[in-house]
Amino acid sequence: MPLARTSSVALVGVTGQVVEVEVDIANGLVGMILVGLPDTALREARDRIHAAIVNSGEKWPQRKITVGLSPASLPKRGSWFDLAIAVGLLTAAGTVPRAASDGVMFFGELGLDGRLRPVRGVLPAVAAAADDGRFGTVMVAEQNAPEAALVPGMRVIAAASLTAATDWLRDTPGLRGDPPAAEFRPSVDGDGSGNGRAPSPDGAMTPDLAEMLGQSLARRAAEVSAAGGHHLSLLGPPGAGKTMLAERIPTILPRLDPEAALEVTAIHSVAGTLPPDVPLLTDPPFLAPHHTATKAAIVGGGSGIIRPGSASLAHRGVLFLDEAPEFARDVLDALRQPLEAGEVVVARAGRLAEAARLLDVPIRATEQYPAGLGPTVPPLADYPQAVLAKTAFSATADPGFHALMPAGVSQIVVAGCEAHVCVLQTVLSLLPSGHRVLLVADAVGSRDPADRTAAIDRARQHGAEIVTSEMVLFEWLRDSQHPKFREVQKLLK
């Protein structure tokens, strides 16, 4: 049968979603078609994979090749699907045993010469494969093996090339002369995680609070801030030691416990900032962005894969805004809600949207004056089936709103920003129409926390139901026997 299946993982922020790769070889016009919402990097995989297979000494099928990535509604981005597609193609062609791919997740980019290149996001990808329960083995590039081995219970196969990968699948490792693919085992004298620190340039010593003399009051404030996880404002003339003190706060924080270390490492892995010799970060991170940094650089975002900003990269550590008044006003405004709630709101809105997609709940979006304020942020822009550009603050005031809504809707879940303007006015105008309106408190935000609080209180007074994103997800599921329960549950971790 000229149809084969392999598996890989799509990244949504710092969480992974298992993707089934189906390859069908049939009679027809010679060529390769990719379906399943691939981005540009993934569409270009056709040429990379063709060259890699031919240059690895394998035969390219001169027939019609269709590659499907499922679930089809989930946007797929990045080059790490290359290995899964190549193995699936060779399996469909009959040159790799079908049983060899059972229970194996493939994650890696192919070079034109067949070399397997490292990619970002391996840790959350392998964690998603482990949570799925169907996979016990993962195959990655040699450089990614130490990071993949951090996930308990997963067998990691490190391969240097497509040749090594296919030889391993055929149970003939090293047959064609390439370094054989083999199971990665962390060093005996440790867990393969190094010391959890990024290497210092030129062997420079790591700053230590013990080096700082004087400024006893400032040091005491830093110790209280570190002990209680409080924000700290340092004021003083140039040269007083503010920056010196801030740089040394991480040295008095405790080392990260295993769970926290995996969280921090996953974020840095997705961002591509994980040092190559330190697969597991065990020290609290320290981020000091320049005052010219943009809102996206600080809070996160990106056109494609969600890129964590400095606020997320400083998770469990210290975010230091040197010369804070020099930062752009919109940057400081964007930090108000994350500093209060401890989480970037777009993550919760994205969790709602991803769960709605999994459960086939219709998703609609409105954009307030996109020509001036910009469109929906890229992490969320792929989810809505329809988008309404408007200038009225209440979405229902736009003539196109009712045509946008599916027929027979009785319940509307509302999330977004600004909570006290567009969100509130839309909620208030929906209530008289008889809809059951659920306002998701942890997925709405305002620049000023007081505005957000007042908006939620007013919506409650007028009859809106105030809920959390987790409450909504479990109400949608209704039963733990729901076929999508495990996939939705992973969004809550």
C-alpha positions as CSV (number, residue, x, y, z in Angstrom):
1,M,0.0,0.0,0.0
2,P,1.7,3.3,-1.1
3,L,0.5,5.2,2.0
4,A,2.6,5.7,5.1
5,R,2.2,7.6,8.4
6,T,4.8,9.1,10.7
7,S,4.5,11.7,13.4
8,S,6.0,15.0,14.4
9,V,5.0,18.0,16.6
10,A,3.7,21.5,15.8
11,L,4.6,24.2,18.3
12,V,1.9,26.6,19.5
13,G,3.8,29.1,21.7
14,V,5.7,26.9,24.2
15,T,3.4,23.9,24.0
16,G,3.4,21.2,21.4
17,Q,0.6,19.5,19.4
18,V,1.3,16.1,17.9
19,V,0.9,16.1,14.1
20,E,0.3,13.0,12.0
21,V,2.2,13.1,8.7
22,E,0.6,11.0,5.9
23,V,2.4,10.4,2.6
24,D,0.6,8.9,-0.4
25,I,2.3,7.9,-3.6
26,A,0.0,7.4,-6.6
27,N,-0.1,7.6,-10.3
28,G,-0.5,11.0,-11.8
29,L,1.5,14.1,-12.6
30,V,5.0,13.8,-11.1
31,G,5.4,16.2,-8.2
32,M,5.0,16.7,-4.5
33,I,2.0,18.4,-2.8
34,L,1.9,19.6,0.8
35,V,-1.5,20.1,2.4
36,G,-2.4,21.0,6.0
37,L,-1.8,24.8,6.3
38,P,2.0,24.8,5.9
39,D,3.9,28.1,6.0
40,T,6.6,29.2,3.6
41,A,9.5,27.3,5.4
42,L,7.4,24.1,5.3
43,R,6.3,24.5,1.7
44,E,10.0,24.8,0.8
45,A,10.6,21.4,2.4
46,R,9.7,19.8,-1.0
47,D,13.0,20.9,-2.4
48,R,15.0,20.2,0.7
49,I,13.7,16.7,1.1
50,H,14.1,15.9,-2.6
51,A,17.8,16.9,-2.5
52,A,18.4,15.2,0.9
53,I,16.9,11.9,-0.3
54,V,18.8,11.8,-3.6
55,N,22.1,12.9,-2.0
56,S,21.7,10.2,0.7
57,G,21.7,7.5,-2.0
58,E,18.0,6.8,-1.9
59,K,15.7,6.6,-4.9
60,W,13.1,9.4,-5.4
61,P,9.7,8.1,-6.5
62,Q,8.9,9.5,-9.9
63,R,5.1,9.6,-9.2
64,K,2.6,11.9,-7.7
65,I,3.4,12.4,-3.9
66,T,0.8,14.0,-1.6
67,V,1.8,14.9,2.0
68,G,-0.9,15.6,4.5
69,L,-0.3,17.2,7.9
70,S,-3.1,16.5,10.4
71,P,-5.0,18.1,12.1
72,A,-5.5,20.0,8.9
73,S,-6.9,23.1,10.7
74,L,-3.8,23.6,12.8
75,P,-1.2,26.0,11.1
76,K,2.1,24.3,10.7
77,R,5.3,26.3,10.8
78,G,9.0,25.6,10.7
79,S,11.4,23.2,9.1
80,W,11.4,20.5,11.8
81,F,8.8,18.4,9.9
82,D,11.5,17.5,7.3
83,L,12.6,14.3,8.9
84,A,9.1,13.0,9.5
85,I,8.1,13.7,5.9
86,A,11.3,12.1,4.4
87,V,10.9,9.0,6.5
88,G,7.2,8.8,5.6
89,L,8.0,9.2,1.9
90,L,10.6,6.4,2.0
91,T,8.2,4.2,4.0
92,A,5.5,4.8,1.4
93,A,8.0,3.9,-1.4
94,G,8.7,0.6,0.4
95,T,12.4,1.2,1.2
96,V,11.9,1.6,4.9
97,P,9.9,-1.0,7.0
98,R,6.5,0.3,8.0
99,A,6.7,-1.1,11.6
100,A,10.0,0.7,12.2
101,S,8.2,4.1,12.6
102,D,5.6,2.9,15.1
103,G,5.9,4.7,18.4
104,V,8.6,7.0,17.0
105,M,8.3,10.8,16.8
106,F,10.6,12.6,14.3
107,F,11.8,16.1,14.8
108,G,14.6,17.7,12.7
109,E,15.5,19.8,9.6
110,L,17.3,18.3,6.6
111,G,20.2,19.9,4.8
112,L,20.5,19.4,1.0
113,D,23.3,16.9,1.6
114,G,21.1,14.9,3.9
115,R,22.6,16.1,7.2
116,L,20.2,16.4,10.1
117,R,20.3,19.9,11.5
118,P,19.3,21.0,15.0
119,V,16.1,23.0,15.5
120,R,14.6,25.1,18.3
121,G,11.7,23.9,20.5
122,V,12.8,20.3,21.0
123,L,12.0,20.2,24.7
124,P,8.3,21.2,24.5
125,A,8.0,19.0,21.4
126,V,9.3,15.9,23.1
127,A,7.2,16.7,26.2
128,A,4.1,16.8,23.9
129,A,5.0,13.4,22.5
130,A,5.5,12.0,26.0
131,D,2.1,13.4,27.1
132,D,0.4,11.9,24.1
133,G,1.1,8.4,25.4
134,R,1.6,6.8,22.0
135,F,5.3,7.5,21.7
136,G,8.2,6.0,23.5
137,T,11.0,7.0,21.1
138,V,12.0,10.3,19.5
139,M,14.6,10.8,16.8
140,V,16.4,14.2,16.7
141,A,19.6,15.7,15.5
142,E,22.7,14.9,17.5
143,Q,23.0,18.5,18.8
144,N,19.4,18.3,20.1
145,A,19.7,15.0,21.9
146,P,20.8,16.3,25.3
147,E,17.8,18.6,25.4
148,A,15.4,15.9,24.3
149,A,16.8,13.5,27.0
150,L,15.5,15.9,29.7
151,V,12.0,14.5,29.2
152,P,11.6,11.4,31.5
153,G,10.6,8.1,30.0
154,M,11.5,8.9,26.4
155,R,14.1,7.0,24.5
156,V,16.2,9.5,22.4
157,I,17.8,8.4,19.1
158,A,20.5,10.9,18.0
159,A,21.1,10.9,14.2
160,A,23.6,12.9,12.2
161,S,22.0,12.4,8.8
162,L,19.1,11.0,6.9
163,T,21.4,8.0,6.0
164,A,22.0,7.3,9.6
165,A,18.3,7.6,10.4
166,T,17.2,5.2,7.6
167,D,19.9,2.7,8.5
168,W,18.6,2.7,12.1
169,L,15.1,2.2,10.9
170,R,16.2,-0.7,8.8
171,D,18.0,-2.2,11.8
172,T,21.4,-1.9,10.0
173,P,23.0,1.0,11.9
174,G,26.3,2.2,10.3
175,L,25.9,0.0,7.2
176,R,26.7,2.8,4.7
177,G,29.6,4.3,6.5
178,D,27.9,7.4,8.2
179,P,28.2,7.6,12.0
180,P,25.4,5.3,13.1
181,A,22.3,6.7,14.8
182,A,22.2,5.5,18.4
183,E,20.4,5.9,21.7
184,F,21.6,9.0,23.5
185,R,22.6,8.4,27.1
186,P,23.5,11.3,29.5
187,S,27.0,11.3,30.9
188,V,27.4,9.1,34.0
189,D,28.7,12.0,36.1
190,G,25.6,14.1,35.7
191,D,22.3,14.4,34.0
192,G,23.7,15.9,30.8
193,S,22.6,19.3,31.8
194,G,25.9,20.9,32.5
195,N,25.9,23.5,35.3
196,G,22.7,25.2,34.1
197,R,24.6,28.4,33.2
198,A,25.4,30.0,29.9
199,P,29.1,30.0,29.3
200,S,30.7,33.4,30.3
201,P,32.6,35.1,27.5
202,D,36.4,35.0,27.8
203,G,36.0,33.0,31.0
204,A,34.6,36.0,32.9
205,M,33.4,35.4,36.5
206,T,29.7,35.4,37.2
207,P,28.7,38.5,39.2
208,D,28.0,37.9,42.9
209,L,26.3,40.1,45.4
210,A,29.1,39.4,47.9
211,E,31.3,41.6,45.7
212,M,29.3,44.7,46.4
213,L,30.5,46.8,49.2
214,G,28.3,49.5,50.9
215,Q,24.8,50.4,50.0
216,S,23.5,48.3,52.9
217,L,19.9,49.7,52.5
218,A,19.8,48.9,48.8
219,R,21.2,45.4,49.4
220,R,18.6,44.8,52.1
221,A,15.8,45.9,49.6
222,A,17.2,43.5,47.0
223,E,17.2,40.6,49.5
224,V,13.6,41.3,50.5
225,S,12.6,41.5,46.8
226,A,14.4,38.2,46.0
227,A,12.9,36.4,49.1
228,G,9.3,37.5,48.4
229,G,9.3,37.7,44.6
230,H,8.5,41.5,44.8
231,H,9.1,44.1,42.2
232,L,11.9,46.6,43.0
233,S,12.5,50.2,41.9
234,L,16.0,51.5,42.2
235,L,16.5,55.2,42.3
236,G,19.7,57.2,42.6
237,P,22.3,59.3,40.8
238,P,24.6,57.8,38.1
239,G,27.3,55.6,39.5
240,A,25.5,54.8,42.7
241,G,25.5,51.1,41.9
242,K,21.9,50.5,40.8
243,T,22.9,48.4,37.7
244,M,25.6,46.5,39.7
245,L,23.1,45.6,42.4
246,A,20.4,44.5,39.9
247,E,22.8,42.2,38.0
248,R,23.6,40.4,41.2
249,I,20.1,39.7,42.4
250,P,19.9,36.3,40.5
251,T,22.9,35.2,42.6
252,I,20.8,35.3,45.8
253,L,17.8,33.5,44.2
254,P,17.6,29.7,44.8
255,R,18.4,27.4,41.9
256,L,15.5,26.2,39.9
257,D,13.8,23.0,41.0
258,P,13.4,20.4,38.3
259,E,9.8,21.4,37.3
260,A,10.8,25.1,37.1
261,A,14.0,24.3,35.2
262,L,12.0,22.5,32.5
263,E,9.6,25.4,32.2
264,V,12.4,28.0,31.8
265,T,14.4,25.7,29.4
266,A,11.3,25.2,27.2
267,I,10.8,28.9,26.8
268,H,14.4,29.5,25.9
269,S,14.3,26.5,23.6
270,V,11.4,27.9,21.6
271,A,13.1,31.3,21.5
272,G,16.3,29.8,20.2
273,T,18.4,31.3,23.1
274,L,19.3,28.0,24.8
275,P,23.1,27.7,25.0
276,P,24.3,24.7,23.0
277,D,26.3,23.3,25.9
278,V,23.7,23.8,28.5
279,P,20.5,21.8,27.7
280,L,18.9,22.4,31.1
281,L,18.9,25.9,32.7
282,T,19.0,25.5,36.5
283,D,19.9,29.1,37.4
284,P,17.3,31.9,37.4
285,P,17.6,33.8,34.2
286,F,18.5,37.5,34.0
287,L,17.2,39.7,31.2
288,A,18.2,43.3,30.7
289,P,16.7,44.5,27.4
290,H,17.9,47.8,25.9
291,H,15.6,50.8,26.3
292,T,15.0,50.9,22.6
293,A,13.4,47.5,22.6
294,T,9.9,47.3,21.0
295,K,6.7,46.1,22.7
296,A,7.0,42.7,20.8
297,A,10.5,42.3,22.0
298,I,9.5,42.8,25.6
299,V,6.1,41.1,25.8
300,G,6.5,38.6,22.9
301,G,4.7,37.9,19.6
302,G,6.0,37.3,16.1
303,S,4.7,36.6,12.6
304,G,4.5,32.9,12.8
305,I,5.6,30.9,15.8
306,I,5.0,32.8,18.9
307,R,8.4,34.2,20.0
308,P,8.7,34.7,23.8
309,G,9.7,38.3,24.7
310,S,12.1,39.4,27.5
311,A,9.3,39.2,30.0
312,S,8.7,35.5,29.3
313,L,12.5,34.7,28.9
314,A,12.9,36.2,32.5
315,H,10.3,33.7,33.8
316,R,11.4,32.5,37.3
317,G,14.2,35.0,37.2
318,V,14.8,38.8,36.9
319,L,13.7,41.3,34.3
320,F,15.8,44.4,34.6
321,L,14.6,47.6,32.9
322,D,17.7,49.8,33.1
323,E,16.8,53.5,32.5
324,A,13.1,52.6,32.7
325,P,11.8,56.1,31.8
326,E,13.7,55.8,28.5
327,F,11.5,52.9,27.4
328,A,8.6,53.7,25.0
329,R,5.3,54.5,26.7
330,D,3.5,51.6,24.8
331,V,6.2,49.2,26.1
332,L,5.7,50.2,29.7
333,D,1.9,50.1,29.3
334,A,2.1,46.6,27.8
335,L,3.9,45.4,30.9
336,R,1.3,46.6,33.4
337,Q,-1.0,43.6,33.0
338,P,1.8,40.9,33.0
339,L,3.4,42.5,36.1
340,E,0.1,42.4,37.9
341,A,-1.1,39.0,36.8
342,G,2.2,37.2,36.3
343,E,1.2,36.0,32.9
344,V,0.9,37.5,29.4
345,V,-2.8,37.7,28.5
346,V,-2.3,36.5,24.9
347,A,-1.3,33.1,26.2
348,R,-4.7,32.7,27.8
349,A,-6.5,34.0,24.8
350,G,-4.5,31.6,22.7
351,R,-5.4,28.7,25.0
352,L,-9.1,29.5,24.5
353,A,-8.7,29.7,20.8
354,E,-6.7,26.5,20.5
355,A,-9.3,24.6,22.6
356,A,-12.1,26.1,20.5
357,R,-10.4,24.8,17.4
358,L,-10.0,21.3,18.8
359,L,-13.6,21.2,19.9
360,D,-15.0,22.8,16.6
361,V,-16.4,25.8,18.5
362,P,-16.8,28.7,16.0
363,I,-14.2,31.5,16.4
364,R,-14.9,35.1,15.4
365,A,-12.6,38.1,15.8
366,T,-13.0,41.9,15.6
367,E,-10.3,44.4,15.0
368,Q,-10.5,48.0,16.2
369,Y,-9.3,50.3,13.5
370,P,-6.7,47.9,12.1
371,A,-5.3,50.6,9.7
372,G,-4.1,52.6,12.6
373,L,-3.9,50.2,15.5
374,G,-2.8,47.1,13.6
375,P,-4.4,43.7,12.9
376,T,-4.8,40.8,15.3
377,V,-1.5,39.7,16.7
378,P,0.1,36.8,14.7
379,P,-0.2,34.2,17.5
380,L,-4.0,34.6,17.4
381,A,-4.6,35.6,13.8
382,D,-4.7,32.1,12.4
383,Y,-7.6,30.9,14.6
384,P,-10.7,32.9,13.6
385,Q,-12.9,31.7,10.7
386,A,-14.0,35.3,10.1
387,V,-12.6,38.7,11.1
388,L,-14.6,42.0,11.3
389,A,-12.7,45.3,11.0
390,K,-14.6,48.0,12.8
391,T,-14.4,51.6,14.2
392,A,-17.3,51.4,16.6
393,F,-16.2,50.4,20.1
394,S,-19.1,47.9,20.4
395,A,-18.8,45.1,17.9
396,T,-22.6,44.8,17.6
397,A,-22.8,48.4,16.4
398,D,-21.1,47.5,13.1
399,P,-23.5,46.5,10.3
400,G,-21.4,43.4,9.5
401,F,-21.5,41.9,13.0
402,H,-24.7,39.9,12.8
403,A,-23.8,38.5,9.4
404,L,-20.5,37.4,10.9
405,M,-22.1,35.3,13.7
406,P,-23.2,31.7,13.1
407,A,-26.9,31.0,13.1
408,G,-28.5,29.7,16.3
409,V,-25.8,30.8,18.7
410,S,-27.1,31.1,22.3
411,Q,-23.8,31.5,24.2
412,I,-21.0,33.8,23.4
413,V,-17.6,33.7,25.1
414,V,-15.8,37.0,25.1
415,A,-12.0,37.7,25.5
416,G,-9.6,40.4,24.4
417,C,-8.4,43.9,25.2
418,E,-9.2,46.8,26.2
419,A,-11.5,45.3,28.8
420,H,-13.1,48.7,29.8
421,V,-13.7,49.9,26.2
422,C,-14.4,47.4,23.3
423,V,-14.8,44.3,25.4
424,L,-17.2,46.0,27.9
425,Q,-19.3,47.8,25.3
426,T,-19.7,44.6,23.3
427,V,-20.7,42.6,26.3
428,L,-23.3,45.2,27.4
429,S,-24.8,45.3,23.9
430,L,-25.0,41.5,23.6
431,L,-26.9,41.0,26.9
432,P,-30.3,42.6,25.8
433,S,-30.4,40.3,22.7
434,G,-30.9,37.3,25.0
435,H,-27.4,35.7,24.5
436,R,-25.7,34.1,27.5
437,V,-22.5,36.1,27.7
438,L,-19.4,34.7,29.4
439,L,-16.6,37.1,30.0
440,V,-13.3,35.4,30.6
441,A,-11.6,37.3,33.4
442,D,-8.1,35.9,32.9
443,A,-8.2,36.5,29.1
444,V,-9.1,40.2,29.1
445,G,-6.8,43.1,29.8
446,S,-6.5,46.8,30.1
447,R,-3.5,49.1,30.3
448,D,-4.5,50.1,33.8
449,P,-5.5,47.3,36.2
450,A,-8.1,49.5,37.8
451,D,-9.9,49.9,34.4
452,R,-9.9,46.1,34.0
453,T,-11.3,45.5,37.5
454,A,-14.0,48.1,37.0
455,A,-15.0,46.7,33.6
456,I,-15.4,43.2,35.0
457,D,-17.4,44.5,37.9
458,R,-19.8,46.4,35.7
459,A,-20.2,43.5,33.3
460,R,-21.2,41.3,36.2
461,Q,-23.7,43.9,37.5
462,H,-25.4,43.9,34.1
463,G,-25.8,40.1,33.9
464,A,-22.6,38.8,32.2
465,E,-21.2,35.6,33.7
466,I,-17.6,36.1,34.9
467,V,-15.6,32.9,34.2
468,T,-11.9,31.8,33.8
469,S,-10.5,30.2,30.7
470,E,-10.2,26.9,32.6
471,M,-13.8,27.0,33.5
472,V,-14.8,27.5,29.9
473,L,-12.6,24.6,28.7
474,F,-14.2,22.1,31.1
475,E,-17.7,23.3,30.3
476,W,-17.0,22.7,26.6
477,L,-15.7,19.2,27.4
478,R,-18.5,18.2,29.8
479,D,-17.1,14.7,30.3
480,S,-13.6,13.2,30.8
481,Q,-14.5,10.6,28.2
482,H,-14.7,13.3,25.5
483,P,-12.4,12.2,22.6
484,K,-10.5,15.5,22.8
485,F,-10.1,15.5,26.6
486,R,-6.4,14.7,26.6
487,E,-5.6,17.3,24.0
488,V,-7.5,20.0,25.8
489,Q,-6.1,19.0,29.2
490,K,-2.5,19.5,27.8
491,L,-3.4,23.2,27.2
492,L,-3.9,23.6,31.0
493,K,-0.5,22.3,32.0
